[in-house]
Amino acid sequence: QVQFVESGGGLVQPGGSLTLSCAASGIIFRSYAMGWYRQAPGKQRELVAWVRIGGGTAYVDSVQGRFTISRHNDKNTVYLQMTRLKAEDTAVYYCNTVPVTSGITWGQGTQVTVSS
């Protein structure tokens, strides 16, 4: 059974930083591109950053230059370093494969709230 466990969220002031972690189990982690998705209140879930099997990374424009995704295959873990956080980054953050693989469910996510 595939499981993703996200952690590291919290309340942070604008301009602050957080690092999220996602531990995966039940998959051959190194065989998948992995991504961080987020869902803000009233909005659809969106992919914001992904890391390919070979380690190459990509970001949506809204987080480019502020977020850094990385993976540690030996630990089956993917990370998201977030800096210069903005109110619009407030969302529940999830990890999953990229693209999302049929039959793999979402974890519970980790809440990130950016507010003064």
Backbone bond lengths (Angstrom), bond angles and torsions (degrees), N, CA, C in turn:
res aa  C-N    CA-C-N  psi(-1)  N-CA   C-N-CA  omega(-1)  CA-C   N-CA-C  phi
1 Q - - - 1.456 - - 1.527 109.05 -
2 V 1.329 115.56 126.65 1.458 120.48 -179.56 1.521 109.59 -77.30
3 Q 1.313 115.48 137.15 1.456 119.89 178.29 1.518 109.66 -141.84
4 F 1.328 115.49 136.47 1.455 122.82 172.88 1.523 108.14 -118.65
5 V 1.333 116.35 130.46 1.457 120.91 178.25 1.520 108.39 -122.80
6 E 1.335 115.26 109.91 1.456 121.51 -178.89 1.526 110.24 -93.67
7 S 1.333 115.97 146.87 1.464 120.73 178.71 1.520 109.26 -153.70
8 G 1.326 115.44 167.86 1.455 121.23 173.86 1.516 115.29 105.35
9 G 1.314 117.70 -4.37 1.449 119.66 179.45 1.515 111.99 -71.96
10 G 1.335 114.49 176.34 1.454 119.10 178.86 1.512 110.94 165.30
11 L 1.328 113.99 -169.78 1.459 121.87 177.89 1.520 108.83 -97.68
12 V 1.312 116.93 129.02 1.452 121.37 -178.68 1.517 109.18 -141.37
13 Q 1.307 116.59 149.14 1.457 120.93 178.70 1.531 110.49 -77.54
14 P 1.322 117.26 155.33 1.474 119.46 174.72 1.523 110.83 -54.01
15 G 1.318 114.84 137.23 1.459 120.04 -176.73 1.509 113.85 90.42
16 G 1.319 117.29 -9.21 1.460 121.11 -178.45 1.515 113.07 -82.60
17 S 1.332 114.79 -175.44 1.464 121.64 -175.63 1.520 111.18 -133.41
18 L 1.311 115.36 152.23 1.457 123.62 173.17 1.516 108.52 -147.06
19 T 1.324 115.92 152.44 1.459 120.55 172.09 1.521 108.86 -123.04
20 L 1.319 115.56 123.26 1.453 121.85 178.37 1.526 110.32 -97.37
21 S 1.316 115.02 150.09 1.463 121.36 176.00 1.516 109.39 -128.10
22 C 1.318 115.83 149.41 1.460 121.09 176.39 1.521 108.28 -138.80
23 A 1.320 115.39 116.57 1.463 121.05 177.86 1.520 109.37 -97.36
24 A 1.318 116.24 127.27 1.459 121.85 -178.23 1.522 110.33 -108.46
25 S 1.308 115.34 146.01 1.463 120.63 174.65 1.524 108.68 -144.27
26 G 1.319 115.79 156.68 1.454 119.84 177.60 1.517 115.02 84.45
27 I 1.336 117.99 3.83 1.465 121.42 175.76 1.520 109.09 -133.22
28 I 1.325 115.20 159.91 1.466 120.07 171.71 1.518 105.67 -82.18
29 F 1.328 114.29 87.36 1.461 122.49 -167.78 1.521 112.36 -51.61
30 R 1.316 117.27 -44.59 1.466 120.58 -174.25 1.524 112.62 -68.35
31 S 1.318 117.43 -8.99 1.467 121.73 -179.07 1.519 113.48 -91.89
32 Y 1.335 116.40 0.48 1.463 120.16 -176.08 1.517 111.69 -123.52
33 A 1.332 115.67 140.98 1.456 119.39 162.13 1.527 106.46 -70.28
34 M 1.317 116.31 142.03 1.470 121.47 -177.13 1.522 110.18 -123.31
35 G 1.305 115.17 148.14 1.450 118.81 -178.63 1.511 113.14 -139.94
36 W 1.304 114.40 161.43 1.465 122.51 169.52 1.516 107.91 -106.81
37 Y 1.314 114.30 129.46 1.450 123.48 177.73 1.522 107.92 -115.77
38 R 1.322 116.67 158.66 1.452 119.13 174.09 1.518 110.08 -142.41
39 Q 1.329 114.28 153.20 1.455 120.78 177.74 1.514 108.83 -134.09
40 A 1.323 115.62 113.27 1.454 121.88 177.28 1.529 108.73 -87.48
41 P 1.325 117.18 157.71 1.468 120.12 179.98 1.525 111.44 -54.60
42 G 1.326 116.16 128.76 1.449 121.01 177.01 1.516 115.34 77.08
43 K 1.335 116.72 5.65 1.460 119.80 -178.16 1.521 110.60 -122.54
44 Q 1.327 115.33 163.00 1.456 119.93 177.06 1.528 110.24 -77.40
45 R 1.311 115.12 155.12 1.456 120.01 175.94 1.527 108.91 -68.16
46 E 1.340 115.19 137.90 1.458 120.14 -177.99 1.527 109.98 -131.71
47 L 1.319 115.31 147.36 1.457 121.60 174.53 1.523 108.23 -82.39
48 V 1.345 117.26 128.67 1.464 119.20 -177.86 1.524 113.38 -113.91
49 A 1.328 117.63 -24.79 1.461 119.85 -178.84 1.524 108.55 -156.44
50 W 1.325 116.54 143.62 1.462 119.37 177.43 1.519 111.50 -145.24
51 V 1.303 114.51 152.92 1.461 121.40 179.13 1.520 107.98 -125.68
52 R 1.315 115.52 127.49 1.450 120.95 -175.57 1.521 111.29 -78.66
53 I 1.314 116.38 170.74 1.448 120.88 -179.36 1.524 110.63 -56.60
54 G 1.322 116.48 -39.29 1.457 120.57 -178.31 1.516 114.18 -83.09
55 G 1.345 116.88 -3.41 1.455 120.19 176.14 1.519 114.94 105.47
56 G 1.333 117.89 -10.62 1.452 119.11 176.65 1.513 111.05 -64.14
57 T 1.324 115.72 148.07 1.462 120.10 -175.31 1.524 111.34 -123.60
58 A 1.313 115.25 159.58 1.455 121.37 176.63 1.523 108.47 -151.10
59 Y 1.337 114.95 154.00 1.464 120.97 -175.02 1.531 109.92 -141.39
60 V 1.313 114.86 152.95 1.447 117.63 169.69 1.522 108.45 -76.23
61 D 1.329 115.84 158.50 1.464 120.14 -174.19 1.534 112.74 -57.54
62 S 1.312 116.85 -36.05 1.462 120.31 -173.29 1.532 113.32 -66.81
63 V 1.334 118.06 -19.08 1.465 120.11 -179.32 1.523 112.11 -118.44
64 Q 1.334 117.11 -7.04 1.465 121.14 -179.86 1.525 110.47 -54.23
65 G 1.329 115.86 130.78 1.458 119.95 179.11 1.523 114.37 87.26
66 R 1.324 117.01 -11.98 1.477 120.39 179.21 1.523 112.09 -114.89
67 F 1.312 117.54 -31.71 1.469 122.94 -177.73 1.531 109.37 -108.74
68 T 1.332 115.29 146.93 1.461 121.26 175.60 1.523 109.06 -133.54
69 I 1.327 116.32 122.74 1.453 120.84 177.74 1.528 108.67 -101.02
70 S 1.321 115.62 144.82 1.453 120.66 177.37 1.529 108.67 -149.95
71 R 1.323 114.84 163.96 1.463 119.06 179.90 1.520 109.78 -136.78
72 H 1.331 114.90 150.84 1.454 121.51 176.41 1.524 105.41 -127.23
73 N 1.314 116.41 98.15 1.469 119.79 -172.35 1.528 112.80 -64.50
74 D 1.325 117.38 -33.79 1.458 119.19 -179.46 1.526 112.39 -68.19
75 K 1.344 115.84 -22.52 1.458 120.40 179.38 1.521 111.69 -103.82
76 N 1.336 117.21 1.87 1.475 121.26 -177.30 1.528 110.74 51.58
77 T 1.312 116.79 43.68 1.461 121.20 -173.40 1.526 110.45 -132.05
78 V 1.320 114.86 141.28 1.459 121.62 173.14 1.528 107.93 -120.92
79 Y 1.320 115.92 142.96 1.472 122.59 -175.15 1.520 110.47 -120.46
80 L 1.324 114.95 156.44 1.461 120.53 171.68 1.517 107.89 -137.66
81 Q 1.315 115.85 109.37 1.450 121.49 174.18 1.516 108.03 -88.59
82 M 1.312 115.62 124.17 1.458 121.38 -176.71 1.513 108.76 -119.12
83 T 1.305 116.87 124.32 1.460 122.22 178.25 1.525 109.56 -124.39
84 R 1.319 115.24 166.58 1.477 121.92 178.74 1.526 110.44 46.16
85 L 1.314 114.41 50.19 1.460 120.03 -176.17 1.522 111.74 -65.54
86 K 1.324 114.00 146.86 1.462 122.04 -178.61 1.529 108.72 -122.14
87 A 1.311 115.50 160.94 1.463 120.09 178.85 1.533 110.72 -56.11
88 E 1.313 116.67 -35.61 1.466 120.27 -177.84 1.527 113.17 -72.77
89 D 1.318 117.57 -5.37 1.466 120.55 173.58 1.537 111.42 -83.98
90 T 1.316 116.78 -7.04 1.458 120.63 178.75 1.525 110.44 -60.36
91 A 1.322 115.96 123.79 1.466 121.02 -176.15 1.527 108.65 -178.35
92 V 1.326 115.11 170.09 1.455 120.36 166.41 1.524 106.75 -90.66
93 Y 1.323 115.94 129.23 1.463 122.17 -176.74 1.525 109.69 -104.83
94 Y 1.327 114.84 135.45 1.461 123.09 -178.63 1.522 109.78 -129.54
95 C 1.304 116.59 153.91 1.455 119.74 168.46 1.528 108.60 -113.28
96 N 1.306 114.91 155.96 1.454 121.08 176.40 1.519 107.97 -169.80
97 T 1.302 116.40 173.67 1.458 120.10 176.82 1.531 109.04 -70.23
98 V 1.325 116.17 162.39 1.456 121.94 177.21 1.524 107.58 -128.44
99 P 1.333 118.03 115.82 1.450 126.22 -6.52 1.533 110.76 -70.00
100 V 1.319 116.18 169.77 1.450 119.97 178.50 1.528 108.61 -63.74
101 T 1.302 115.89 129.49 1.458 122.00 -176.10 1.528 110.29 -86.68
102 S 1.315 115.32 131.76 1.467 119.91 179.40 1.523 110.36 -54.50
103 G 1.309 116.08 132.26 1.450 121.37 178.26 1.516 114.29 92.52
104 I 1.318 117.84 -11.67 1.473 120.57 177.89 1.524 108.28 -92.05
105 T 1.314 115.66 122.94 1.459 119.29 -177.54 1.523 110.73 -88.59
106 W 1.297 115.73 164.96 1.459 122.68 178.18 1.523 110.54 -84.30
107 G 1.335 115.30 149.59 1.448 120.22 171.77 1.519 109.64 -77.96
108 Q 1.324 115.72 -171.90 1.470 119.80 -177.97 1.517 111.81 -82.53
109 G 1.321 117.36 -14.32 1.444 119.67 179.16 1.519 112.26 79.31
110 T 1.332 114.99 173.06 1.458 121.60 176.61 1.519 108.00 -134.62
111 Q 1.325 115.84 131.60 1.463 121.31 -174.86 1.526 110.37 -80.91
112 V 1.319 115.29 130.23 1.462 122.23 172.44 1.517 107.45 -117.26
113 T 1.315 115.97 122.17 1.461 121.74 178.83 1.515 108.90 -122.38
114 V 1.324 115.72 121.96 1.466 121.29 179.62 1.520 107.48 -110.26
115 S 1.323 115.16 110.40 1.447 119.76 -174.99 1.516 109.61 -159.01
116 S 1.334 115.22 147.81 1.458 119.84 175.37 1.531 110.14 -93.45
